[in-house]
Amino acid sequence: MIGNGKKSLYPDYLPYVAAALLLAVEAILAMALLFPPSIGPAIDLASPYQPRPEWYFLWLYQLLRYFPGRSAVLGTVLIPLLFILVFIFMPYIDRGKNGRKIAVLAGSALFAVVAALTLMAVFFT
């Protein structure tokens, strides 16, 4: 120990750190081998696969059911874009004498439409 008498990480504590790291890796490896994760239920390949989106996309999934084929662009791009534009322009709708009422009504209507479409996708498909 040269200098002020304190030990440094290298070379004094490096063997201890390496041994602790090796023991931690060995413990994790032993637990992974002794307790493997379950695979889950077996897949029935004879039944048809019905993909479903996550809950936050269910309203778009329901819109797609109303606009099949070539009109799918309307249900998947234009109507959601209209919803987004209403939310973007909400501060400008809010101005004026009755602006707050119109903005609250527009936001409530959009929420009600999205909620209704989501509930219809959950319960009627």
ZIDACOR-V592907 format. One record per pair of residues at least 24 apart in sequence whose C-alpha atoms are under 7 Angstrom apart, sorted by sequence separation. I is the first residue (numbers start at 1). J is the second residue. D is the distance in Angstrom with one decimal. If there is no record, write none. Layout:
BEGIN
i=I j=J d=D
i=I j=J d=D
END
This chain:
BEGIN
i=59 j=114 d=5.8
i=62 j=117 d=6.0
i=59 j=117 d=4.8
i=59 j=118 d=4.4
i=62 j=121 d=5.4
i=58 j=118 d=5.2
i=59 j=121 d=6.8
i=58 j=121 d=6.0
END
